[in-house]
């Protein structure tokens, strides 16, 4: 979804270019006009677009493109390279303090998602065996403290608060408590503020001076328009920003703000927020993002997700079963459940290559997660024996299973039919690819 | 302070690039290709969006030709007039004649729905109306508490369930209570939702249906809150929300920053949904009826006053 239209637009432009044997300067200009419009429509700031297009054009007009045999591909390569360069070339990690605790301040406009991000970052750190302390220093928005407390409770993490007192004092006291309780990270949730609000900006500067944080992360809504540049510049001018967190990337925004903010602050985008739940949070991979823009898919993210979710040992067992055709409904159920852990199917689909180009067709299509629930219910209504040997499921058993799972006999029939078909296909596949199958078995769903 | 004054004051805080460039642009004497290219850029910088910008500039070219415009002031007036053709020239007030008037407030996460409701409630109670709030954001942590604080501030009553409750049920109770207590206005809060989440949009459709069932003809106003800082995505939001629950107006928030929220021009152009209010500050009184003429003026104002 992200950058979907930009990527399909660029692809369209380059499809035309690809057919050409040799490019003239006019061709390059036409292509770059499309790039410009697409980037502007994606909310990339017009000044950033101007610079970007100028850089790409300069390189395109160099002899390497005009004389290249496949100039279209050359242009894609240059756009990709420049885009990656613009977004930062490697994954940026958090910088820990020499002596704990590491102090991280989160700042940003109202509604950009600071409080949610604090919780997500805390969860992220907790998973990596750290012990973060959450600090409620947003004393202005009604119920902001309560919001952080509720999130802290959900995550079973401590939240420090002193009510509506001076935020600088709150933060100071929090650091003291963290030292006492051996929390190795302190995450400070600050109040949302407009970058033109001098008084509140001063407050942040005071907080920075008092805490000397290792990280000050600017939280930016991915949907931000042209003003992203002004906002980021203002925060950058007052504070020692060390990174960006891009939120609400699970929307269908093209997310051009990512490029703008990165270009004007020079700070790396460190994390992205992808949903309302506290685990919808990932490191930002600039190179992958550039590939995604160009419609090359985000296979790496997908693979990593799969690896984190799929138990290595189980996968090997599964692979063996598939090869020896002992794959049962029980295994199928297990697989479904693992797939579900990887996140919403819609998101997974978008990461596959080729999907970017199909963006328009895919847009209306919603993957029906309810189908999954149905299948799960049906299998769970079967006895152990039935799961291992589906051939014993006669019509009376089918009726019982349907009643037990709250589905129709038809649904049960469908599932069994599909399962048989799948087993047959696997049989053929194993015959065909006996030698090569090994490497693939790791992701049976693909 | 008038809306015009407030917006101007907001703009004064950071002398906007757009302002300076406008000034420069309209002191030019000839209208060549560069002039139009610059103009395009200025509109784009205000988040008006490519399509609307190109259309506006095209129409402006025609107008200059047809009406033989020469002076920069004439061209500026022509451009303002073209934008006002889209936005409408007169403020569009809320329809408040029903008793109770049910107002549904929608939007994506973080645009300022709850704050807008608080400010609207304060405005209504100040007019002597009896106001009831329905805490329909049962999802986000502490959203109910946030609305409760606004209820106290605005001296209105609140209907709430637990966090995690069915929003339709809360709002149904709200409508019933509003009728029983003789409230003039019921303001319904909803959870922020990204418009591409089909299940959440389906939930919204249900809320809309339930309100209509509880009180035929309601909701009387369905307001979409848009953040002025948001770019082109606002248009997509307006389209999808409009399909789920037919919108009667837009509230444009956070206009006190440096963002212009020009996307409302595209929303008005494509969907014919008027802007009814603008948020220009954090205070309880910082929600003002939208005045199209003043808004367009503020976009093009070139001198500090």
Interface residues (C-beta under 8 A of the other chain):
Chain A: X1 X37 X40 X41 X42 X43 X45 X46 X109 X110 X111 X112 X113 X140 X141 X142 X143 X144 X146 X147 X148 X149 X150 X151 X154 X194 X195 X196 X198 X221 X223 X224 X225 X226 X227 X228 X230 X231 X234 X248 X250 X251 X252 X253 X254 X256 X257 X276 X366
Chain B: X10 X13 X14 X16 X41 X44 X45 X46 X47 X49 X50 X108 X109 X110 X111 X112 X139 X140 X141 X142 X143 X145 X146 X148 X149 X150 X163 X194 X195 X196 X197 X198 X227 X228 X229 X230 X231 X232 X233 X234 X236 X254 X256 X257 X258 X259 X260 X263 X282
